[in-house]
Amino acid sequence: MLKQVDDLGKVSDALEKLNKVKKPAVSSEKKLQTIVNDESKRRLIQLNVNDTDNKKSEIVDRSSEKSEVLFRRENIDKNLISFLKPMSFEAEQFKKLRTNILFPVSGKPPRSIMVTSAVPEEGKSFVSSNLAVSIAQGINEYVLLVDCDMRRPSIHNWFGFGDVPGLSDYLSKGIALSSLLEGEVREDILTKYYLSKGISLSSLLLKTAVKKLTILPGGNPVNNPAELLSSEQMSKFLREVTERYMDRFIIIDTPPPHLTSETNALARQVDGILLVVKCGNTQRKLVAGLMEMLGKEKILGVVMNRFDMRSSNYYGRYGKYEKYYGK
């Protein structure tokens, strides 16, 4: 279930009191309010969608099948609900989250947004993928979804693609991205590596079934993602896509910073950060520490994933979704 609840804000001085709380997991809105307050009107979204089964959609479109294709519609993850079920209650919550981001209470909307979590299996890729779809479904917004989890890349799988080159290959080889985004492939900028592998520049960015959404996969797993993501090449990449393409929103899916150091480097280069918390699972001290680590001023909001509607007053109204999506 997804539901939108009261506005919440940054980490407050109440963080110092977290260690006095006996139960360690964030399991309700009240408990999360011990971590955030209403100082700057952040938004908390609660979700309860089975986003960890990694099952595929039953929708099959064989009209454009070829003998060799990278994309297969039937391989789209069933939890890409903003695309597969755009009129559902859950998809509507991502639209509300989109509105909060595009039309902030004050200031300009963030052009680059990092989505991360405190620990693995929280649903960050579920949130980043569905949010990217929702924004791209708007009238004027274009989205580039970047998979920065170069140890365990998965964004390409969410949209029905097989394993392909991506960000790790770009950062390692230093390819000019402006030509790639414009769909121009010039032989003089192709490296010997790509020529030898038979991989064209245009194959790095993948057009999805959503008209205005393009993804940059994580690419081949590497042993030095921290060095690549904190490199000047990565900074140049972010500057180029945000400054050159003003109509493009950049959503960056990153691994938990407690496990990797590269997320910390990225946090300094983006406009805003969304945190994903799995209800009843995440240690509150980890959430508090994560906010402190990434920078309170950049936190756009918190997304509570897999919120149990039976524990709230909303269960009677939205309980039917529980049966359909499972727990």
RAZI-V396191 format. One record per run of one state. SS is the DSSP state (@ for helix, = for strand, . for the rest). FROM is the first residue (numbers start at 1). TO is the last residue. Records with the same first field share a line. If there is no record, write none. Layout:
# RAZI-V396191
SS=FROM-TO + FROM-TO
This chain:
# RAZI-V396191
.=1-2 + 9-10 + 12-12 + 21-24 + 26-28 + 33-35 + 37-41 + 47-55 + 57-70 + 72-72 + 76-76 + 78-80 + 85-88 + 103-111 + 118-123 + 137-141 + 148-154 + 159-160 + 162-166 + 174-176 + 182-186 + 190-191 + 198-200 + 204-204 + 208-212 + 217-224 + 230-231 + 244-247 + 254-261 + 268-271 + 279-282 + 295-295 + 306-308 + 312-314 + 326-327
==3-8 + 11-11 + 25-25 + 36-36 + 42-46 + 56-56 + 71-71 + 77-77 + 112-117 + 142-147 + 161-161 + 205-207 + 213-216 + 248-253 + 272-278 + 283-283 + 299-305
@=13-20 + 29-32 + 73-75 + 81-84 + 89-102 + 124-136 + 155-158 + 167-173 + 177-181 + 187-189 + 192-197 + 201-203 + 225-229 + 232-243 + 262-267 + 284-294 + 296-298 + 309-311 + 315-325
